[in-house]
Amino acid sequence: MQTLEMAPRIARPDDFYASLLAAHHGLDEDASIALNAKLVLILANQIGDAGLLAQALELARSNTAREAS
């Protein structure tokens, strides 16, 4: 089974983050949530591996649960 890659792999993460923010510019909250959902599904399709996706979901969920408490 493959393991989720945790080392940084984006060559210019600040540029990507700026692009992500720009994609949300001018959208209301519902449209912004929809954009995020669509992006997640597009990237999940790119990954394609159910095991890796399960690991990513668990990681995101555990981090979110810790931040909420």
C-alpha positions, 0 to 999 in steps of 0.5 A, a space after each residue: 500500500 502506498 503511503 501519503 507523501 508528507 514532505 513538501 512537494 510544491 516548488 513555490 507554495 506561497 505562489 500556489 497559496 496566492 493563486 488559491 486566494 485569488 480563485 476565491 476573490 469575489 466569491 460569496 461563502 457558498 461559492 467559495 465552499 463549492 470551489 473548495 469542494 470541486 478542487 478537492 474532487 479534481 485533486 482526488 481524481 488526480 491521485 486516484 488511489 483509494 488508500 492514499 485518499 483515505 489517509 488524506 481524509 484521516 489526516 485532515 479530519 484528525 488535524 481539524 478535530 484537534 484545532 476545533 477542541 
